[in-house]
Amino acid sequence: MLERDYIMRLIRQFFEALEKLKEEKAEKQSSTLQLEIHSMYRAYFHQPESFFYEQDAEFILHYLLQRIEMLSELLCYDASIKSSAKEKKELYRKALYTMEYLDTHSDTFSFERRRKIGEIKAEVDE
């Protein structure tokens, strides 16, 4: 529960910070805004802006797919400890969707992932 709350707060903070930058665009110098944007790359994506500038889009998506895998595992675990059947099923659906997305977009085949998808489908179909 704490991890999920942390992630939701982090997402909210990201969009609030981005919106604040957009609002301050007219008031701040371009160089100051650029420094703030650079700090957002590091804070929210754990990479400097140069990583995203220099890598091709496919490599960046592969990097982000790893984050999707982390999220799907977290959603799955979170679902497993829910007492509400409705919440549990909804989280399992999200975990299934993200894991299937990962499975179709990843360049790595994983028997473990396929097994997990089967387990989650069983939970969703109950």
Secondary structure as UniProt FT lines:
FT   HELIX           2..24
FT   TURN            25..27
FT   HELIX           30..45
FT   HELIX           49..54
FT   HELIX           57..80
FT   HELIX           85..105
FT   HELIX           111..125
//
